[in-house]
Amino acid sequence: MKYHHLDADERVELYADLKSGVSLRSVARKLRRSPSSLCRELKRHTRYGRVYKPVLANKRAIKWSGNQRSKAPLKTAEILNYVHTKLKLGWSPETIAGRLKLDHPNSSTNYESIYRWIYSKKWRKDKLWQHLECGHKRRRINWGRRGATYTKVLDTKSINLRPNIANHRLQIGHGETDLMESGRDSSAALSVTVDRSTRFTRLVKVPDKTARSKTHAMARSLPFGLVWLTMTADRGSENKSFSVWETRFNLTVFFCTAYHSWEKGTVENTIKRVRRFIPKGENIANYSWRDIQRIENWINHKPMKCLQYLTPYEKMRSVTQSLESKK
């Protein structure tokens, strides 16, 4: 039989009858309740020498009932600890929810539940939003933002000519590259090069944004000692020596359409992750090569949804081992 707690009228009647000297069993028969239920009701609300007052008892019961029925933050303590730990590592809620299924097959949660937990009033004081990629204090709607590129490189191959094997990410060695700039007071920059298939990333600090520095950075950006087959870049002046790349590294360079930076979205998203550690306006020259290496390692060892929650390092290693076994 389903149990129902006493309501306000029953509590008032219980109080009045007991004050009139009626026995507890008689009150229970009158209310069609078990004597033990009434006994528990009295004990619950007369602790620490309190006098039983039906109005206060009803308020407490409503408050306790609401607390008992509040939804658990993330189902179990195990999931809560897992999410909290990975969030501090800089993983996104979507990445955490996807990787949880691999690390703990019997557990699951949804990225939306993690977002609600982060921004809930109860946990807001912990400032968990600071661990998110953008670090917004309040949840925001995703609005588009128009980017800008500059048509400074001519006589280039359009991205429309890029082979389908590169477009569909079916083979390693097809990359995207861009420069992440410092603030206005510094000419230092960070060359970011990403393999489209595995998302394996190489970061190289350069002293300036010249074509020569960019070419030197490209020479140090080979993934796992392999070779680049194609490279996609924008039309910035740092890429005007692309013909040197093609000759020296035996690759083909394709260029995005002007003002279409989303055509190299892989490297743009990677730069967004790097910005978590090097915010806009910072002087990249102040960061040592160890700092850059630490950021690169974080990116390459962070699970990604597009890789079925493997890390870029795991994906690259899997592909290279597969290629070696076929030799």
C-alpha positions as CSV (number, residue, x, y, z in Angstrom):
1,M,0.0,0.0,0.0
2,K,1.3,3.4,-0.9
3,Y,2.2,5.6,2.1
4,H,1.0,9.2,2.4
5,H,2.4,11.7,4.9
6,L,0.0,13.6,7.1
7,D,-1.4,16.7,5.7
8,A,-2.0,20.0,7.5
9,D,-5.6,19.2,8.6
10,E,-4.5,15.9,10.0
11,R,-1.7,17.5,12.0
12,V,-4.1,20.1,13.4
13,E,-6.6,17.4,14.4
14,L,-3.8,15.3,16.0
15,Y,-2.6,18.3,18.0
16,A,-6.2,19.2,19.2
17,D,-7.2,15.7,20.2
18,L,-4.0,15.0,22.1
19,K,-4.4,18.3,23.9
20,S,-7.9,17.2,24.9
21,G,-6.6,14.0,26.4
22,V,-7.6,11.6,23.7
23,S,-5.3,8.5,23.4
24,L,-3.0,8.1,20.5
25,R,-4.7,4.9,19.3
26,S,-8.1,6.6,19.3
27,V,-6.7,9.5,17.2
28,A,-5.2,6.9,14.9
29,R,-8.6,5.2,14.4
30,K,-10.3,8.5,13.8
31,L,-7.7,9.5,11.2
32,R,-7.5,6.0,9.8
33,R,-3.8,6.0,10.4
34,S,-1.4,3.6,12.0
35,P,-0.5,4.5,15.6
36,S,3.1,4.0,14.7
37,S,2.8,6.6,12.0
38,L,1.5,9.2,14.4
39,C,4.2,8.2,16.9
40,R,6.9,8.8,14.3
41,E,5.2,12.2,13.4
42,L,5.4,13.3,17.1
43,K,9.0,12.1,17.6
44,R,10.1,13.8,14.3
45,H,8.8,17.2,15.3
46,T,9.3,17.2,19.1
47,R,13.1,16.5,19.2
48,Y,15.4,18.6,21.5
49,G,12.5,19.4,23.9
50,R,10.3,21.1,21.2
51,V,6.6,21.4,21.6
52,Y,4.6,19.8,18.8
53,K,3.1,22.6,16.7
54,P,1.1,21.5,13.6
55,V,1.9,24.6,11.5
56,L,5.6,24.4,12.0
57,A,5.5,20.6,11.6
58,N,3.8,21.0,8.2
59,K,6.4,23.6,7.1
60,R,9.2,21.3,8.0
61,A,7.6,18.4,6.3
62,I,7.2,20.4,3.0
63,K,10.8,21.5,3.2
64,W,12.2,18.0,3.9
65,S,10.0,16.6,1.1
66,G,11.4,19.1,-1.4
67,N,15.0,18.2,-0.4
68,Q,14.4,14.5,-0.7
69,R,12.9,14.9,-4.1
70,S,15.6,17.1,-5.5
71,K,17.4,15.5,-8.4
72,A,20.8,14.0,-7.7
73,P,23.5,16.2,-9.3
74,L,25.1,13.5,-11.5
75,K,23.4,10.2,-10.5
76,T,26.2,8.7,-8.4
77,A,29.2,9.9,-6.4
78,E,31.5,8.0,-8.8
79,I,30.2,10.0,-11.8
80,L,30.3,13.3,-9.8
81,N,34.0,12.7,-8.9
82,Y,34.9,11.7,-12.5
83,V,33.2,14.8,-14.0
84,H,34.7,17.1,-11.4
85,T,38.2,15.7,-12.0
86,K,38.1,15.9,-15.8
87,L,36.5,19.3,-15.7
88,K,39.6,20.6,-13.8
89,L,41.7,19.1,-16.6
90,G,40.0,21.4,-19.1
91,W,37.8,18.8,-20.7
92,S,34.5,20.0,-22.1
93,P,31.2,18.6,-20.7
94,E,30.6,16.9,-24.1
95,T,34.0,15.3,-24.0
96,I,33.5,14.1,-20.4
97,A,30.1,12.6,-21.1
98,G,31.5,10.7,-24.2
99,R,34.7,9.5,-22.5
100,L,32.9,8.3,-19.4
101,K,31.3,5.5,-21.4
102,L,34.8,4.3,-22.3
103,D,36.4,4.6,-18.9
104,H,33.3,3.4,-17.0
105,P,31.1,1.3,-19.3
106,N,28.4,0.9,-16.6
107,S,28.0,4.6,-16.0
108,S,26.7,7.4,-18.2
109,T,25.6,11.0,-18.1
110,N,24.6,13.7,-20.6
111,Y,26.6,16.8,-21.3
112,E,23.5,19.0,-20.7
113,S,23.3,17.5,-17.2
114,I,26.9,18.5,-16.6
115,Y,26.2,22.1,-17.8
116,R,23.2,22.4,-15.5
117,W,25.3,21.1,-12.6
118,I,28.0,23.7,-13.3
119,Y,25.6,26.6,-13.5
120,S,23.2,25.5,-10.8
121,K,22.7,27.8,-7.8
122,K,23.9,25.1,-5.3
123,W,27.3,24.7,-7.1
124,R,27.8,28.2,-8.4
125,K,29.9,29.2,-5.4
126,D,32.6,26.7,-6.6
127,K,33.0,28.6,-9.9
128,L,33.2,25.5,-12.0
129,W,32.5,27.6,-15.1
130,Q,36.1,28.8,-14.9
131,H,37.2,25.4,-16.1
132,L,35.2,25.6,-19.3
133,E,36.8,26.5,-22.6
134,C,35.4,29.9,-22.9
135,G,35.0,30.4,-19.1
136,H,31.7,32.3,-19.3
137,K,30.2,33.1,-15.9
138,R,26.7,32.6,-17.3
139,R,25.4,30.3,-19.9
140,R,25.2,31.9,-23.3
141,I,23.5,31.2,-26.6
142,N,25.9,30.4,-29.5
143,W,26.0,33.3,-31.8
144,G,27.9,33.4,-35.1
145,R,30.8,35.8,-35.5
146,R,32.2,36.9,-38.8
147,G,35.9,36.4,-39.1
148,A,38.3,38.3,-41.4
149,T,41.2,37.3,-43.6
150,Y,43.3,39.3,-46.0
151,T,43.9,38.6,-49.7
152,K,47.7,39.1,-49.6
153,V,48.7,35.9,-51.4
154,L,48.0,35.6,-55.1
155,D,48.3,32.8,-57.8
156,T,47.2,30.2,-55.3
157,K,45.2,26.9,-55.6
158,S,41.7,27.2,-54.3
159,I,40.4,25.0,-51.6
160,N,37.8,23.8,-54.1
161,L,40.6,21.8,-55.8
162,R,41.6,20.0,-52.6
163,P,41.1,16.2,-53.1
164,N,38.2,14.4,-51.5
165,I,40.5,12.1,-49.5
166,A,41.6,15.3,-47.7
167,N,38.1,16.8,-47.5
168,H,36.6,13.7,-45.9
169,R,39.6,13.2,-43.6
170,L,40.3,9.7,-44.9
171,Q,44.1,9.8,-44.7
172,I,46.7,11.3,-42.4
173,G,49.1,13.9,-43.8
174,H,46.5,16.5,-44.9
175,G,46.8,19.5,-42.6
176,E,45.7,23.0,-41.8
177,T,47.9,25.8,-40.6
178,D,47.6,29.3,-39.2
179,L,49.3,31.8,-37.0
180,M,48.1,32.8,-33.6
181,E,49.2,36.4,-33.0
182,S,50.3,38.2,-29.8
183,G,49.0,41.6,-28.7
184,R,49.7,44.8,-30.6
185,D,52.9,45.4,-28.7
186,S,54.7,42.2,-29.9
187,S,55.5,40.6,-33.2
188,A,55.9,37.1,-31.8
189,A,53.4,34.5,-32.9
190,L,52.5,30.8,-32.6
191,S,52.4,28.6,-35.6
192,V,49.6,26.1,-35.2
193,T,49.4,23.1,-37.6
194,V,46.8,20.3,-37.3
195,D,46.4,17.0,-39.1
196,R,42.8,17.0,-40.4
197,S,42.3,13.2,-39.9
198,T,43.7,12.7,-36.4
199,R,43.6,16.3,-35.1
200,F,47.2,15.8,-34.0
201,T,48.6,19.3,-33.3
202,R,52.0,20.9,-33.6
203,L,52.8,24.3,-32.0
204,V,55.9,26.2,-32.9
205,K,56.7,29.7,-31.5
206,V,58.1,32.1,-34.1
207,P,59.7,35.5,-33.4
208,D,57.7,37.3,-36.1
209,K,54.9,36.9,-38.7
210,T,57.2,36.9,-41.7
211,A,57.1,34.2,-44.4
212,R,60.6,33.0,-43.5
213,S,59.6,32.3,-39.9
214,K,56.5,30.5,-41.0
215,T,58.5,28.3,-43.4
216,H,60.9,27.4,-40.5
217,A,57.9,26.5,-38.3
218,M,56.5,24.3,-41.1
219,A,59.7,22.3,-41.1
220,R,59.2,21.5,-37.4
221,S,55.6,20.6,-37.7
222,L,55.7,17.1,-39.2
223,P,53.4,14.7,-37.3
224,F,55.2,11.7,-35.9
225,G,58.0,12.1,-38.4
226,L,55.7,11.6,-41.3
227,V,55.3,13.9,-44.3
228,W,52.6,16.4,-45.2
229,L,50.7,15.6,-48.4
230,T,48.5,18.7,-48.5
231,M,48.3,21.9,-46.5
232,T,45.4,24.3,-46.2
233,A,46.1,28.0,-45.2
234,D,44.6,31.4,-45.4
235,R,45.8,34.3,-47.6
236,G,47.9,36.0,-44.9
237,S,51.3,37.5,-45.9
238,E,53.1,34.9,-43.7
239,N,52.0,32.2,-46.3
240,K,53.4,33.9,-49.4
241,S,56.3,31.5,-49.5
242,F,53.9,28.6,-50.1
243,S,55.8,27.7,-53.2
244,V,58.9,27.0,-51.1
245,W,56.8,24.7,-48.9
246,E,55.7,22.8,-52.0
247,T,59.2,22.4,-53.2
248,R,60.9,21.7,-49.9
249,F,58.3,19.5,-48.3
250,N,56.9,18.0,-51.4
251,L,53.3,18.9,-50.6
252,T,50.4,20.8,-52.3
253,V,49.1,24.0,-50.6
254,F,45.5,25.0,-50.9
255,F,44.1,28.4,-49.8
256,C,40.7,29.3,-48.3
257,T,38.4,31.8,-50.0
258,A,38.8,35.3,-48.7
259,Y,36.7,36.0,-45.6
260,H,35.9,32.2,-45.3
261,S,38.1,31.3,-42.3
262,W,35.6,28.5,-41.4
263,E,37.0,26.5,-44.4
264,K,39.9,25.7,-42.2
265,G,37.8,25.2,-39.1
266,T,40.0,22.4,-37.6
267,V,42.9,24.8,-37.0
268,E,40.6,27.6,-36.0
269,N,39.1,25.4,-33.2
270,T,42.5,24.3,-32.1
271,I,43.6,28.0,-31.7
272,K,40.5,28.5,-29.6
273,R,41.8,25.8,-27.3
274,V,45.2,27.3,-27.2
275,R,43.6,30.6,-26.2
276,R,42.6,29.1,-22.9
277,F,46.3,29.1,-21.9
278,I,47.4,32.2,-23.9
279,P,44.6,34.7,-23.9
280,K,44.2,37.4,-26.5
281,G,46.5,40.3,-26.0
282,E,49.2,38.3,-24.3
283,N,52.8,38.4,-25.5
284,I,53.7,35.0,-26.8
285,A,57.4,35.8,-26.5
286,N,56.9,35.6,-22.7
287,Y,56.0,31.9,-23.0
288,S,58.9,29.4,-23.0
289,W,59.2,26.4,-25.3
290,R,58.3,24.3,-22.3
291,D,55.1,26.2,-21.8
292,I,54.3,25.7,-25.5
293,Q,55.1,22.0,-25.2
294,R,52.9,21.7,-22.2
295,I,50.0,23.2,-24.1
296,E,50.6,20.9,-27.1
297,N,50.7,17.8,-24.9
298,W,47.4,18.9,-23.3
299,I,45.7,19.2,-26.7
300,N,47.1,15.9,-28.1
301,H,46.1,14.0,-25.0
302,K,42.5,15.3,-24.6
303,P,39.7,13.0,-25.8
304,M,37.6,14.4,-28.7
305,K,34.1,13.5,-29.7
306,C,35.0,13.4,-33.5
307,L,37.5,10.7,-32.7
308,Q,35.0,8.6,-30.7
309,Y,36.6,10.1,-27.6
310,L,40.1,8.9,-28.3
311,T,42.9,11.4,-28.0
312,P,44.7,12.8,-31.1
313,Y,47.8,11.0,-29.8
314,E,46.0,7.7,-29.5
315,K,44.4,8.1,-33.0
316,M,47.7,9.0,-34.6
317,R,49.5,6.1,-32.9
318,S,46.8,3.7,-34.0
319,V,47.0,4.8,-37.6
320,T,50.8,4.7,-37.8
321,Q,50.9,1.3,-36.3
322,S,48.3,0.1,-38.8
323,L,50.4,1.5,-41.7
324,E,53.6,-0.1,-40.3
325,S,51.9,-3.5,-40.0
326,K,50.9,-3.4,-43.7
327,K,54.5,-2.9,-44.9
